[in-house]
Amino acid sequence: MGSAKTAMLLTTAYNFEERGVAYICLKPVTDTRDARNVIRSRIGIERECSWIYNNTDLYDLVSHLVDGGGTRPGWLLVDEAQFLTARQVDQLAHAVDEYGVNVICYGLRTDFRTHLFEGSRRLFEIADTIDEIKSTCDCGRKTIVNARLGEDGHVLTEGAQVAIGGNELYKSVCRKCWREGIEL
């Protein structure tokens, strides 16, 4: 959080559009912050996208686009990729290998307890490249934890892995500040 991942995705989409490059923006429906299919950055820019449901077969989606006679997408831009299933990540890899479609996934590595998300784990296992987008903790160190905050402002370590929210629920911190927040 706070590293401008979504803004980077939207900038990439804009650049593709300006150059006439065919692309599709996708986002797991798990991200329920918006009632409609839109990718929105905290800086206020947004773009429509297609939903990815838990049962969406992403290989089939690409296959239909490629074989359907429409505009063949050169790129898939996936926001909130941590919410993909491992199977969906494998389906994206299959589409890359079979159809030569390029895929860029943007998402978080770990949850508020520092455990990998399913989609993130599989991306780390099979992605051709991984680029870390860095942000800075209030103390000046690199952030690595998206700390979930309780109503009292203390760092939480229990609860469901997925709780959708923004700055009111999460704060990006370094590991040291996360540990100190737990000990309060």
Order of alpha helices (4+ residues) and beta strands (2+ residues): alpha-beta-beta-beta-beta-alpha-beta-alpha-beta-alpha-beta-beta-alpha
